[in-house]
Amino acid sequence: MSEAVDGPTETPTVGIPSHRYTAALAKRIETAWQERWERDGTFHASNPTGPLSDGFDEVAGRPRRYVLDMFPYPSGAGLHVGHPLGYIGTDVYARYLRMSGANVLHTMGFDAFGLPAEQYAVETGQHPRDTTEANIRTYRRQLRRLGLGHDLRRSVATTDVDFYHWTQWIFLRIFDAWYDAAASRARPVAELWADLDARVREPAQGTNPYGRPWPELSTVERRHVVDAHRLAYRSDAVVNWCPGLGTVLANEEVTPDGRSERGNFPVYRRPLTQWMLRITAFADRLIDDLDSVDWPESVAQMQRNWIGRSSGARVRFGSPAGDVEVFTTRPDTLFGATYLVLAPEHPLVDEVMADRWPDDVRPEWTGAAPTPGKAVTEYRKAASRRSELERQTEGRDKTGVFTGSTALNPVNGEQVPIFVADYVLTGYGSGAIMAVPAHDQRDLEFAQKFHLPVVKVIEPPAEWNERHRTGPHYPPAEWPEAYTGDGVLIASANAGVSLNGLGKEEASARITAWLQVQGRGEPAITYKLRDWLFSRQRYWGEPFPIVYDEHGLPVPLPESMLPVELPEMTDFSPRTYNGPDAADSEPEPPLSRLPDWVEVELDLGDGLKTYHRETNTMPQWAGSCWYEIRYLDPTNHDRFVDPEVERYWMGPKAENPTGGVDLYVGGVEHAVLHLLYARFWQKVLYDLGHVSASEPFARLFNQG
């Protein structure tokens, strides 16, 4: 063998023939071919129309295939070994399809907005645009060296003004839409206005706080009612406030131990007014349509579990402050409900809370506080410092305080105490539960700690009693664990209905029907999925195309005023907080520090007026919800995509009836973030007639 060469060189090394294959020769060969591929447009995919349609006549009759990788976040470190793992696989597959005669779209862009870039910019004193653009140049150079067969004409970055122009446009389509549950689809808000004006539709439950008919409402009141129907809306929601980052986070961005995924800062639960997207309206379709795509079952099941569809009943317990409504999947056990629990964030807590303790209150119920109000206040503070996962951890010591009030169990007339406890979450059901300690383990642990009644209403089988050394007459309050299985109902009858001797399904149906007749309940389906918290108190994100009028109501900007460009800032650091008072701090978006940008004079159809811009920005997930569509038509300045181009590449076909990307490759870690959000946006666009594909990704493959 010849002696080793220390590194690449452009001239032959002494003793090595000029034709010997060295690193330098490999580089020259690879570079020459890469330049030729670019010059000849080897990997260009032809559109049926528009500026990228050159050569379409040659491929018009061929099969078309869209092969895509999840685009990377351009960090300062450049590509890591995990990136080529998927990229090379899709490249091989795309080349095979081309050699088989198909017209293949295969390209790559960059998910460039978001928290990491802003944090890095703050730490280094550089503008995030500068660092992001430098990182993208590095990525493009490295991707080129890999020799991947990408159509580089189609590459986009979510930070490109031409790209986020259309992200803002799509947000406005979501804002200008509502979900018609009867039709199971999104519709334009203009149609809702028309239906309400024609009195062929009444406002949905909970959207008209004024209690007067639509014709009697003022213009401003009507706007409030309509805004409450929109798919994009503002809400006083309990959110994950991260003082260390100076922003709120979605549930998916909080770790199991209650800290931020980025930066590992403490996260607190507290109410704030935020932008929300009504993804819950699509919950059933998001579950059911998983059966129509070719995805790994593990990913599909993760989405099903995250959405968390449950069937059961709503039950209303009467109290002096009004009805306390709970959701239960086991209405058959209602006769065994001995107390109620409200989540600390539940709005009804303040209404049911008594002024003072009852004379016979047990000391352990009070949290050592002189009044229910002080007990609940202190308990809420403590609960706000715990993550949802921590609050639900099995075996964790149960905590809670009594509100000082009781409610009436509608089936037996018993007054049951109302507690506040953090093992109940606002994010599931109604944020209130009926506790049946004999047949729910967490309820039993709570009841045993606070000495609450335990009433058995399902007879455990003999083998369960034998295993636990109990029996038919053994006090259930002393059971080592709750009996959570099925069985025959006992001790479950009143003058109007009897469940005794029935099994779970029949008993549930009978008691639900009885509750409905009595006006105390009805069948219900609920979900773990919550609406998507869509605003961030950060600088490096897409500005909202929204201004606020003199009534404080959101007004969408017309398309002619898009894009709303992110203004230049030298001080773009978020207002962050640390220390003991951090949990009580308030967010301050960096854009709010630009008064000349925030306050603007506009004529939006009724004369020149002063408006105030929205100062929050969109989350980093916004661009990745639709980027696969922009790849199809990236130079189109008039539309986010030409309909003919979208139908050609992503429209339904025999082997792909939902339409969408033919093969999408990326990590399983995106199952309940990017993949769920992108499906939601796709369905809104599909319902409104902007795309022909009902799903964004027909086939998914997880590398690794």
Helices and strands as residue ranges (DSSP letters): H 23-40, H 56-59, E 64-69, H 82-99, E 103-105, H 115-124, H 128-146, G 152-154, H 161-175, E 177-180, E 185-188, H 189-197, G 214-216, H 219-227, E 232-242, E 247-249, G 251-253, E 268-277, G 279-282, H 283-288, G 289-292, H 297-307, E 310-317, E 324-328, G 331-336, E 339-342, H 349-352, G 363-365, H 372-383, H 388-391, E 401-408, E 415-420, E 432-435, G 437-439, H 441-450, H 462-468, G 476-478, H 504-518, E 521-526, E 532-533, E 546-548, E 554-556, G 559-561, G 582-584, G 590-593, H 595-598, E 599-603, E 608-613, H 621-624, H 627-630, H 643-650, E 663-665, G 668-670, H 674-687, E 700-701
